């Protein structure tokens, strides 16, 4: 591990106090209670399924497997305990700089709340963050790594335009729907940008696919309060969009959450087009599989 004295120290952070919420799973439609708890240095991000037996119920990011990427990211531990739709909450931890947290949850899916990450940001704001006595470890991209999956493509590259100690997102989509169409967004990830520009972007679905999704036991908890629903030529939600490119911004939110599966923040540019959870997972796996393409660093 290398240490650069030229960059100010960046310390691990956790919550100042526990904070609780309740909601409904976007896909299962089941009620769920969740508590975010402070955790010690180097604890990392760990989910605890309180409805499952002790010893089998902990799902730790960096060790968990991704077992599904269809419309959401579902993860599991080595004993088979699973948890779905983790990406918005994980994006909140990444965007706000939370390293150590224990998430106690009594069901199989993270609550969808407002369909984005703003509610999770508000929870963190309620209790605040505290610095801890150990530096944060990062994964810094050294060489380009690319993946493709049908029309989807993604890559990690070193950031050549500013000091290579930031997470940059460049995400674009292209839908055969005039309401969505082709759009993109670019962000340097930091707490303020995340809370203001990324977190408010809601998940979305086409009206034409809702019936099929629900027949497949997906989107059973979806409503106009937690999901943008797009008709052939209109947004069905009262009030319309929060941003002109809200759809691309939500894909950036998803990507940031999915990238946390690497086990540490990734410093470099993540570029994705026409993708989703599957291409994000493939990109992280490809990066980690190429040891010469990255290094672990602290500042």
C-alpha positions in Angstrom: 0.0 0.0 0.0 1.4 3.4 -0.9 0.9 6.6 1.0 1.0 10.0 -0.6 1.9 12.9 1.7 1.0 15.4 -1.0 -2.8 14.9 -0.4 -4.5 15.8 2.9 -5.4 12.8 5.1 -8.8 11.4 4.5 -10.1 9.6 7.6 -12.7 6.9 7.9 -16.1 8.0 9.0 -19.1 6.5 10.7 -22.5 7.7 12.0 -22.7 9.7 15.2 -25.7 7.7 16.4 -28.2 5.0 15.2 -31.0 6.2 12.9 -34.1 4.2 12.0 -36.5 4.1 9.1 -39.4 1.9 7.8 -40.7 1.4 4.3 -41.6 -1.0 1.6 -39.5 -3.1 -0.7 -39.7 -1.9 -4.3 -39.8 -5.3 -5.8 -41.2 -7.6 -3.0 -43.8 -5.1 -1.8 -43.0 -6.2 1.8 -42.8 -3.9 4.8 -39.3 -3.6 6.2 -37.7 -1.9 9.2 -34.1 -0.8 9.0 -31.6 0.8 11.4 -28.3 2.3 10.4 -25.8 1.9 13.3 -22.3 3.3 13.9 -19.4 0.9 13.5 -15.8 0.7 14.5 -12.7 1.5 12.4 -12.2 -1.0 9.5 -15.6 -2.6 10.2 -16.8 -1.7 6.7 -20.4 -1.9 5.4 -22.2 -4.9 6.8 -25.9 -5.8 6.5 -27.5 -7.9 9.3 -30.7 -9.7 8.5 -32.3 -9.6 11.9 -35.0 -12.0 10.7 -32.5 -14.8 10.1 -30.4 -16.9 12.6 -27.3 -15.4 14.1 -24.1 -16.6 12.5 -25.8 -16.8 9.0 -27.3 -13.4 8.7 -24.3 -11.0 8.1 -23.7 -9.8 4.5 -20.5 -7.7 4.2 -19.7 -5.5 1.3 -16.4 -6.6 -0.2 -17.1 -10.2 0.6 -20.7 -10.7 -0.6 -21.6 -12.1 -4.0 -23.9 -10.4 -6.5 -26.5 -13.0 -7.4 -29.0 -10.9 -9.5 -28.8 -7.7 -11.5 -32.3 -7.7 -13.2 -33.8 -4.3 -12.3 -31.9 -4.2 -9.0 -28.7 -5.5 -7.4 -29.3 -8.5 -5.1 -26.4 -9.8 -2.9 -25.8 -12.8 -0.8 -23.3 -14.2 1.8 -21.7 -17.6 1.8 -24.5 -19.2 3.8 -27.2 -18.1 1.3 -28.6 -15.1 3.2 -29.8 -12.6 0.5 -30.7 -8.9 0.3 -32.1 -7.1 -2.6 -32.2 -3.5 -4.0 -29.1 -2.5 -2.1 -27.8 0.0 -4.7 -29.4 3.3 -3.5 -28.4 2.9 0.1 -24.8 1.8 -0.9 -24.6 4.9 -3.2 -25.5 7.0 -0.2 -22.7 5.6 1.8 -20.3 6.2 -1.1 -21.5 9.6 -2.0 -21.5 10.9 1.6 -18.2 9.2 2.6 -19.4 6.6 5.1 -16.9 3.8 5.6 -18.2 1.9 8.6 -21.8 1.1 9.3 -23.9 -1.8 10.5 -27.3 -2.0 8.8 -29.9 -4.0 10.8 -32.8 -5.0 8.5 -35.7 -7.3 9.1 -36.5 -8.4 5.6 -35.2 -9.5 2.2 -35.0 -6.0 0.6 -33.9 -2.5 1.4 -36.9 -0.2 1.7 -37.3 1.9 -1.5 -38.4 5.0 0.5 -38.7 7.8 -2.2 -37.3 5.7 -5.0 -33.9 7.5 -5.0 -31.4 8.3 -2.2 -32.7 11.6 -0.8 -34.4 9.9 2.1 -31.2 8.1 3.1 -29.3 11.4 2.9 -31.8 12.9 5.3 -31.4 10.0 7.7 -27.6 10.6 7.8 -28.2 14.4 8.2 -30.3 13.7 11.2 -27.5 12.1 13.2 -24.4 13.4 11.4 -21.0 11.8 10.8 -17.9 11.5 12.9 -14.2 11.0 11.8 -12.3 8.0 13.0 -8.7 7.3 13.8 -7.7 5.5 10.7 -7.2 6.6 7.0 -9.6 5.5 4.3 -8.3 3.0 1.8 -9.0 3.6 -1.9 -8.7 1.6 -5.1 -7.0 3.9 -7.6 -7.3 3.0 -11.3 -3.9 2.8 -13.1 -4.9 1.4 -16.5 -8.0 1.3 -18.7 -10.3 -1.7 -18.2 -13.3 -2.1 -20.6 -16.2 -4.5 -20.8 -19.1 -4.9 -23.2 -22.4 -6.8 -22.9 -24.6 -6.6 -26.0 -25.2 -2.9 -26.6 -24.0 -2.0 -23.1 -20.4 -0.9 -22.5 -18.4 0.4 -19.6 -14.8 1.2 -18.6 -12.6 2.4 -15.8 -9.8 4.8 -16.7 -7.3 6.9 -14.7 -8.5 10.4 -14.4 -6.1 12.5 -16.6 -7.9 15.8 -16.2 -7.6 16.5 -12.5 -5.5 14.8 -9.8 -6.3 11.1 -9.8 -7.8 11.1 -6.4 -11.5 11.5 -7.2 -14.4 9.3 -8.3 -15.8 10.5 -11.6 -19.0 9.2 -13.3 -19.9 9.6 -16.9 -23.1 7.7 -17.6 -25.4 7.8 -20.6 -28.5 6.0 -21.8 -30.4 5.6 -25.1 -34.0 4.6 -25.0 -36.5 4.0 -27.8 -39.0 6.2 -26.0 -39.3 9.9 -26.9 -39.7 10.9 -23.2 -36.4 9.4 -22.3 -34.4 9.3 -25.5 -30.6 9.8 -25.4 -29.2 11.6 -22.4 -26.1 11.6 -20.2 -24.6 13.1 -17.1 -21.1 13.7 -15.6 -20.2 14.2 -12.0 -17.2 14.4 -9.7 -18.5 12.5 -6.6 -18.4 14.5 -3.3 -21.0 14.8 -0.6 -22.5 18.1 -1.8 -22.8 17.0 -5.4 -24.2 13.7 -4.4 -26.9 15.1 -2.1 -27.9 17.8 -4.6 -27.4 16.4 -8.0 -27.4 12.5 -7.9 -29.4 11.4 -4.8 -32.8 13.0 -5.9 -33.0 11.1 -9.2 -35.7 8.5 -9.0 -35.9 5.0 -10.3 -38.1 4.6 -13.4 -40.1 2.1 -15.5 -42.0 2.2 -18.7 -45.8 1.8 -18.4 -45.6 -0.8 -21.1 -43.4 -3.1 -19.0 -45.1 -2.7 -15.6 -47.6 -5.6 -16.0 -44.8 -8.0 -17.1 -42.6 -6.9 -14.2 -45.3 -7.5 -11.7 -46.1 -10.9 -13.2 -42.4 -11.8 -12.7 -42.7 -10.7 -9.0 -40.9 -7.4 -9.7 -42.1 -3.8 -8.9 -44.8 -5.1 -6.4 -44.1 -2.1 -4.2 -43.8 0.4 -6.9 -46.0 3.5 -6.8 -45.9 7.0 -8.3 -44.5 8.1 -4.9 -41.3 6.0 -5.4 -41.0 5.4 -9.1 -41.1 7.5 -12.3 -43.6 5.9 -14.7 -43.1 6.7 -18.3 -45.9 6.4 -20.9 -45.6 6.5 -24.7 -45.4 10.3 -24.6 -45.6 11.5 -21.0 -44.5 11.3 -17.4 -47.4 9.9 -15.3 -46.1 11.3 -12.0 -47.6 14.6 -10.8 -45.0 17.3 -11.0 -43.0 15.6 -13.7 -39.2 15.4 -13.6 -36.8 16.9 -11.1 -34.1 17.2 -13.7 -34.3 17.2 -17.5 -31.9 14.2 -17.5 -33.2 12.6 -14.3 -33.2 9.1 -16.0 -29.4 9.3 -16.7 -28.8 10.7 -13.2 -30.6 7.7 -11.7 -28.3 5.4 -13.7 -25.4 7.3 -12.2 -26.9 6.7 -8.7 -27.2 3.0 -9.5 -23.7 2.9 -10.8 -22.2 4.5 -7.7 -24.0 2.0 -5.5 -22.9 -0.9 -7.6 -19.3 0.2 -7.6 -19.1 -0.1 -3.8 -19.1 -3.9 -4.3 -15.4 -3.5 -5.0 -15.0 -3.0 -1.2 -13.4 0.4 -1.3 -14.0 3.7 -3.2 -12.7 3.6 -6.7 -10.6 6.6 -7.8 -10.8 7.2 -11.5 -13.4 7.7 -14.3 -16.2 5.3 -14.7 -17.8 5.6 -18.1 -20.9 3.6 -19.0 -23.3 3.7 -21.9 -26.6 1.9 -22.4 -26.0 -0.2 -19.3 -27.4 -1.0 -15.9 -26.6 -3.1 -12.9 -25.2 -6.0 -15.0 -22.6 -4.0 -16.8 -21.7 -2.3 -13.6 -21.0 -5.6 -11.9 -19.1 -6.9 -14.9 -16.9 -3.8 -14.9 -16.0 -4.1 -11.2 -15.2 -7.8 -11.6 -13.0 -7.0 -14.7 -11.1 -4.3 -12.9 -10.4 -6.4 -9.8 -9.4 -9.3 -12.0 -6.5 -7.3 -13.5 -4.1 -6.5 -10.6 -1.9 -4.3 -12.8 -4.8 -2.0 -13.5 -5.2 -0.7 -9.9 -3.5 -0.2 -6.6 -4.7 0.4 -3.1 -3.8 3.8 -1.6 -4.4 5.9 1.4 -3.9 9.7 1.7 
